Amino acid sequence: MRANGPEYPPEGTIVTDARGVVTGRVVRVFGPVARPYLSVRPRRPPTPAEGVALLDATLRRE
């Protein structure tokens, strides 16, 4: 996942999908300061279909 700009949720922030379902937690922020990447640990292992749906998905912080 990549932040939209220089402001990003801190590590430990819970993230949700577009429906408001908790998807996981931010575990690491890395990369360029202007637009860093976020590593999100899923709440549980996703099924193959859920994993495909998460690719390029927009996640929201809770």
C-alpha positions as CSV (number, residue, x, y, z in Angstrom):
1,M,0.0,0.0,0.0
2,R,1.2,3.5,-0.7
3,A,0.4,6.7,1.1
4,N,-1.3,9.5,-0.9
5,G,1.1,12.1,0.3
6,P,3.6,13.0,3.0
7,E,0.9,12.5,5.7
8,Y,0.3,8.8,6.6
9,P,-1.1,6.8,9.4
10,P,1.5,5.8,12.0
11,E,2.5,2.2,12.7
12,G,-0.1,0.4,14.8
13,T,-3.0,2.1,13.1
14,I,-6.0,-0.2,12.3
15,V,-7.1,0.0,8.6
16,T,-10.4,-0.9,7.1
17,D,-11.6,-1.6,3.6
18,A,-14.3,0.5,1.7
19,R,-17.1,-1.4,3.5
20,G,-15.7,-0.5,7.0
21,V,-14.5,-4.1,7.7
22,V,-11.2,-4.2,9.7
23,T,-8.6,-5.5,7.3
24,G,-5.4,-5.3,9.4
25,R,-2.9,-3.0,11.0
26,V,0.0,-0.9,9.7
27,V,3.2,-2.6,10.8
28,R,5.9,-0.6,8.9
29,V,6.3,2.7,7.1
30,F,9.1,2.9,4.6
31,G,10.3,4.4,1.4
32,P,10.4,8.0,0.2
33,V,9.3,10.7,2.6
34,A,7.1,12.4,0.0
35,R,4.9,9.4,-0.5
36,P,5.9,6.4,1.7
37,Y,4.8,2.8,1.4
38,L,2.8,1.1,4.2
39,S,3.1,-2.5,5.2
40,V,-0.2,-3.8,6.4
41,R,-0.5,-7.1,8.3
42,P,-3.8,-8.7,7.6
43,R,-6.0,-9.6,10.5
44,R,-6.2,-13.2,9.3
45,P,-4.8,-14.9,6.2
46,P,-6.9,-13.9,3.2
47,T,-8.5,-16.4,0.9
48,P,-7.2,-16.4,-2.6
49,A,-10.3,-14.3,-3.8
50,E,-9.8,-11.8,-0.9
51,G,-6.1,-11.5,-1.7
52,V,-6.8,-10.6,-5.3
53,A,-9.5,-8.1,-4.2
54,L,-6.9,-6.4,-1.9
55,L,-4.5,-5.7,-4.8
56,D,-4.7,-2.0,-5.5
57,A,-7.5,-1.6,-3.0
58,T,-7.9,1.6,-1.1
59,L,-7.7,1.1,2.7
60,R,-8.9,3.6,5.3
61,R,-7.6,4.1,8.8
62,E,-10.0,3.5,11.6
